[in-house]
Amino acid sequence: MSVFWQSLLAVFAAVGFYTVLHVVYERICAHMLRQHGSAELTLYGDGCDPASEQLIRAACRVRRQYLPGAAITFVELGSGQGQNIAKFLAVRKDIMYLE
């Protein structure tokens, strides 16, 4: 077998070994996080800003998909007057809302 084919085979073996280790590590870490449930996410923003709504929805998606036991807290930085979308979503999505 030529040096080229040996090198190519070594690269494929290294990539395969790395992939297996990465998957095993990811599964172990995800299991440990779900088992302890100690993750907490704190969001800061203006409740009247539509970007805050997107931020809360993204955080809920992350909690549902990766960290089912995570607590989410939204801290209001704006005046909180007007149509406060974040406060409404916090009540619906089981998020702690701090003014």
Secondary structure as GFF3:
##gff-version 3
##sequence-region A 1 99
A	DSSP	alpha_helix	3	36	.	.	.	ID=ss1
A	DSSP	beta_strand	40	45	.	.	.	ID=ss2
A	DSSP	alpha_helix	50	65	.	.	.	ID=ss3
A	DSSP	beta_strand	71	76	.	.	.	ID=ss4
A	DSSP	alpha_helix	85	92	.	.	.	ID=ss5
A	DSSP	beta_strand	96	98	.	.	.	ID=ss6
###
